[in-house]
Amino acid sequence: MAKIDVAINVLGKPYQTTLTLVSLLRHSWKHIDRIYLAEEAANSPGQSEGLSYVKEKLRAKLTVFNPRYCHWIRSVDPEKLADDDVRLAVRYQYAWEHSDKDRLLVIHNDCHFRGDVVGAMLEAMGDAVAIGDVGACMGCPAHYAGKCGKGRHLDYRPGLEELTALYAAHDYSGPHHVSPMHESLFNEKFRSHPWPLPPCRVNEWCALVDLKAARPLTMPLGSGSPLGAITAMGEYALDTGAEWFHDMHVLGLRAAHFPVEEYLLHGCGHHSMLDPGVYRANEEKARTLLRREYNIDF
């Protein structure tokens, strides 16, 4: 069976990063060749030191890249993506351009794998350009209007007039998950091709991508936005990979929904980086799991 490569970007969370990689390898080692770890430029010296265990123990499988910039959760100016330093600092992009495998697993660095998600996704992938948790439904008005939902993005395909009306009719007085993107008139891509809807994406905290099919269509070889890029729509931002997801579907490919939550526990993402108390609690939880389940302490 052909092996895959893994792409992971690391900003902080050294214990969670270690738990992510050792648990992934415990369950899916037979599918994995190289792990491309992008160590973000914004890591503190202490956070970088915390990666020493991973760098030492996994050195035979690990390629470490140090991007010049850290985009974090800021949108990327598409005009600057021709600059190699800017583009390669986009999440997962170094692995995207350097892997020699047909498929690439992209993951967050706060996962605890409990089963062989790689093997299961390989078996279920078929001709999909990506497989994983499809749908950012809490940020989509179609979800609240009952028109679309998790794993159903292929079924609801509104035109621009319907999409605009959908956004205009949404009740924005409730929890602020939906951005009123109709106020910025979307952007040229979505005015020309309203489907898939702006928030929709394959959630890249754990997704398997058909690199052989997608790479020729994605920057720097093609016109598609990088998978790891956060992009702008007026004053609002499209989440990581949403524009890439849209571009791939407009170009005739499709993504497939897969219940990754049956194989792993995912942390709280960026919220952990914004709340020091949550960050420390999650790091301590990961450290405890490493000691108890993997006999690892550092």
C-alpha distance (Angstrom), angle and dihedral (degrees) to the residues before:
residue distance angle dihedral
M1 . . .
A2 3.81 . .
K3 3.78 113.9 .
I4 3.78 129.6 -129.3
D5 3.79 134.8 -140.9
V6 3.81 127.1 -128.9
A7 3.81 129.5 -134.6
I8 3.80 120.7 -159.5
N9 3.80 129.8 165.9
V10 3.79 117.5 -153.5
L11 3.79 125.8 -154.0
G12 3.79 108.0 161.3
K13 3.82 121.8 -45.5
P14 3.83 98.0 102.5
Y15 3.82 93.7 170.7
Q16 3.79 92.4 45.9
T17 3.79 90.1 46.7
T18 3.79 90.6 52.5
L19 3.81 91.7 48.2
T20 3.81 90.3 48.4
L21 3.79 94.3 54.3
V22 3.80 100.7 38.4
S23 3.81 92.1 47.4
L24 3.82 91.3 46.9
L25 3.79 90.8 51.2
R26 3.79 93.3 45.0
H27 3.80 90.7 60.6
S28 3.81 104.9 25.7
W29 3.80 105.7 26.5
K30 3.80 94.6 122.0
H31 3.82 91.4 62.5
I32 3.81 98.1 46.7
D33 3.80 130.2 87.0
R34 3.83 112.2 163.4
I35 3.77 130.9 11.9
Y36 3.80 114.4 -151.6
L37 3.80 108.7 -155.2
A38 3.79 116.3 -170.0
E39 3.79 107.6 -159.7
E40 3.80 103.9 -155.1
A41 3.79 119.2 -125.8
A42 3.82 91.1 -125.5
N43 3.81 94.7 64.8
S44 3.79 114.0 120.5
P45 3.83 119.2 -126.0
G46 3.80 89.0 -105.0
Q47 3.79 92.9 51.4
S48 3.80 91.0 49.3
E49 3.79 90.3 49.1
G50 3.80 88.2 53.4
L51 3.81 88.8 63.4
S52 3.82 91.9 61.0
Y53 3.81 92.8 96.6
V54 3.81 92.5 54.2
K55 3.80 92.9 44.4
E56 3.80 92.1 51.0
K57 3.80 101.6 40.2
L58 3.80 96.7 40.4
R59 3.81 98.1 35.9
A60 3.80 93.5 119.0
K61 3.80 90.3 60.5
L62 3.79 100.9 28.6
T63 3.79 131.7 97.8
V64 3.82 111.4 -175.8
F65 3.79 119.8 -157.6
N66 3.80 124.6 -172.3
P67 3.82 109.7 -155.2
R68 3.78 117.3 -147.6
Y69 3.81 92.3 -134.4
C70 3.79 136.3 34.8
H71 3.81 113.5 -140.8
W72 3.83 92.6 177.6
I73 3.84 107.5 169.9
R74 3.79 96.1 -24.1
S75 3.79 121.6 113.4
V76 3.79 117.6 -105.9
D77 3.79 122.3 -126.4
P78 3.83 103.5 -121.8
E79 3.80 90.0 -150.3
K80 3.81 89.0 65.4
L81 3.80 97.2 50.6
A82 3.79 91.8 90.9
D83 3.82 85.7 71.0
D84 3.82 105.8 91.1
D85 3.81 93.7 -145.5
V86 3.81 92.3 52.2
R87 3.80 95.2 43.7
L88 3.81 96.4 44.3
A89 3.81 89.0 52.4
V90 3.82 89.0 63.0
R91 3.78 110.8 104.9
Y92 3.85 113.7 -84.2
Q93 3.81 92.3 -3.0
Y94 3.80 97.9 116.5
A95 3.81 90.8 55.7
W96 3.80 89.5 42.7
E97 3.80 91.6 58.6
H98 3.82 98.9 36.3
S99 3.81 106.1 39.5
D100 3.79 116.2 104.6
K101 3.81 93.3 -160.5
D102 3.79 128.5 102.3
R103 3.81 92.4 -129.7
L104 3.78 133.3 41.7
L105 3.80 127.9 -163.6
V106 3.81 113.1 -147.9
I107 3.80 117.1 -162.5
H108 3.78 141.7 170.1
N109 3.79 119.3 -119.5
D110 3.81 95.0 -118.5
C111 3.80 102.8 67.6
H112 3.80 131.1 118.0
F113 3.78 109.7 -157.3
R114 3.80 115.7 -148.4
G115 3.81 99.7 175.8
D116 3.79 144.5 12.7
V117 3.79 98.9 -71.0
V118 3.82 91.8 162.0
G119 3.78 93.9 57.6
A120 3.80 91.4 45.8
M121 3.81 93.5 49.4
L122 3.80 92.6 45.9
E123 3.79 89.1 54.3
A124 3.82 93.5 47.5
M125 3.81 99.8 38.6
G126 3.79 101.8 87.8
D127 3.80 110.5 162.3
A128 3.82 95.6 -23.2
V129 3.80 117.0 132.3
A130 3.81 88.1 -140.3
I131 3.76 137.3 2.5
G132 3.78 128.4 -158.3
D133 3.78 140.6 84.8
V134 3.83 102.0 -19.1
G135 3.77 119.2 -161.4
A136 3.79 137.1 48.7
C137 3.76 89.9 -150.1
M138 3.80 99.8 162.3
G139 3.81 87.7 64.5
C140 3.80 96.6 45.9
P141 3.82 126.7 88.0
A142 3.81 90.6 -152.3
H143 3.80 88.5 67.2
Y144 3.81 93.1 54.5
A145 3.81 91.2 44.8
G146 3.81 90.1 54.3
K147 3.79 93.5 -119.1
C148 3.79 100.1 113.2
G149 3.79 140.9 10.7
K150 3.76 147.6 166.2
G151 3.79 111.9 -25.5
R152 3.83 93.2 -0.3
H153 3.80 100.9 97.4
L154 3.81 93.0 116.2
D155 3.80 92.0 60.1
Y156 3.81 103.8 54.4
R157 3.81 113.7 60.3
P158 3.82 112.2 162.8
G159 3.79 124.7 -175.4
L160 3.79 121.6 -123.8
E161 3.79 94.7 -91.0
E162 3.80 92.2 51.9
L163 3.80 92.5 43.8
T164 3.81 91.3 51.6
A165 3.80 91.4 48.4
L166 3.80 90.6 48.2
Y167 3.80 91.9 55.4
A168 3.81 93.2 42.1
A169 3.82 92.1 52.4
H170 3.81 95.7 49.7
D171 3.81 117.4 112.2
Y172 3.79 104.4 -119.7
S173 3.80 94.0 -179.3
G174 3.80 92.9 84.4
P175 3.81 129.3 68.6
H176 3.79 107.9 -26.0
H177 3.79 100.4 -118.3
V178 3.82 97.6 119.8
S179 3.81 120.6 67.6
P180 3.85 115.5 -149.4
M181 3.78 93.4 -121.7
H182 3.81 91.8 164.3
E183 3.81 87.3 72.9
S184 3.81 88.8 68.5
L185 3.82 90.0 43.7
F186 3.81 87.6 -115.7
N187 3.82 107.5 -99.4
E188 3.77 135.4 -77.2
K189 3.80 94.5 -85.5
F190 3.79 93.3 53.5
R191 3.79 94.4 40.2
S192 3.80 88.2 55.9
H193 3.81 94.8 39.5
P194 3.83 112.8 18.6
W195 3.81 92.1 -178.0
P196 2.98 131.9 109.2
L197 3.80 90.9 41.5
P198 3.82 118.8 -113.5
P199 3.82 99.4 -102.2
C200 3.79 95.8 43.0
R201 3.79 118.1 112.0
V202 3.78 144.9 132.4
N203 3.79 101.4 -93.8
E204 3.78 103.3 -117.4
W205 3.76 97.5 -152.7
C206 3.81 82.1 97.8
A207 3.79 120.4 -0.7
L208 3.78 136.1 139.8
V209 3.82 115.8 -138.7
D210 3.79 129.1 -160.5
L211 3.78 94.1 -129.4
K212 3.79 93.6 -178.9
A213 3.81 90.9 60.4
A214 3.81 99.1 34.9
R215 3.80 104.4 41.0
P216 3.85 96.8 69.0
L217 3.83 88.7 52.8
T218 3.80 96.7 45.9
M219 3.79 131.0 73.4
P220 2.97 131.0 -52.2
L221 3.83 91.3 26.3
G222 3.80 98.4 30.5
S223 3.79 140.4 21.3
G224 3.81 97.9 -99.0
S225 3.79 119.6 112.6
P226 3.83 114.4 -108.1
L227 3.79 112.4 -90.2
G228 3.81 92.2 -123.9
A229 3.80 96.7 48.9
I230 3.78 125.0 113.2
T231 3.80 105.4 -149.9
A232 3.80 134.9 -168.0
M233 3.77 132.2 -113.5
G234 3.76 103.6 -172.9
E235 3.79 107.4 -60.2
Y236 3.80 91.1 -18.9
A237 3.80 129.3 81.9
L238 3.77 129.9 -131.3
D239 3.79 110.1 -138.4
T240 3.78 124.1 -110.2
G241 3.79 110.1 -59.6
A242 3.81 97.1 0.3
E243 3.79 94.3 116.5
W244 3.82 91.4 43.7
F245 3.82 88.7 51.1
H246 3.80 90.1 50.9
D247 3.81 92.5 46.9
M248 3.81 93.8 51.1
H249 3.80 92.8 51.1
V250 3.81 92.9 46.9
L251 3.81 86.9 52.8
G252 3.81 90.4 55.1
L253 3.81 103.5 -97.5
R254 3.79 125.7 115.8
A255 3.77 139.2 -151.3
A256 3.80 124.8 -136.7
H257 3.79 128.1 -139.7
F258 3.79 118.0 -123.5
P259 3.84 128.8 176.9
V260 3.81 97.6 -119.8
E261 3.81 89.9 164.3
E262 3.80 87.7 75.9
Y263 3.81 89.0 66.1
L264 3.78 105.4 37.6
L265 3.77 148.0 21.5
H266 3.79 115.3 -125.5
G267 3.80 123.8 -154.5
C268 3.78 126.0 -133.0
G269 3.80 97.7 -83.7
H270 3.79 119.0 -151.3
H271 3.81 93.1 0.3
S272 3.79 87.7 73.4
M273 3.82 90.2 57.0
L274 3.81 91.8 52.1
D275 3.82 98.0 48.9
P276 3.82 116.1 54.4
G277 3.80 91.9 -161.8
V278 3.79 93.0 54.2
Y279 3.81 90.3 44.5
R280 3.81 93.2 53.6
A281 3.81 92.8 44.7
N282 3.80 92.7 51.4
E283 3.80 92.3 46.6
E284 3.80 91.2 50.6
K285 3.80 91.2 47.8
A286 3.82 90.1 51.9
R287 3.80 91.2 47.5
T288 3.81 90.6 51.7
L289 3.82 91.2 50.2
L290 3.79 91.2 48.9
R291 3.79 90.5 53.6
R292 3.80 96.3 43.1
E293 3.80 102.5 39.4
Y294 3.81 103.5 25.5
N295 3.81 104.5 24.9
I296 3.80 89.5 -125.2
D297 3.80 123.0 143.1
F298 3.79 128.7 164.2
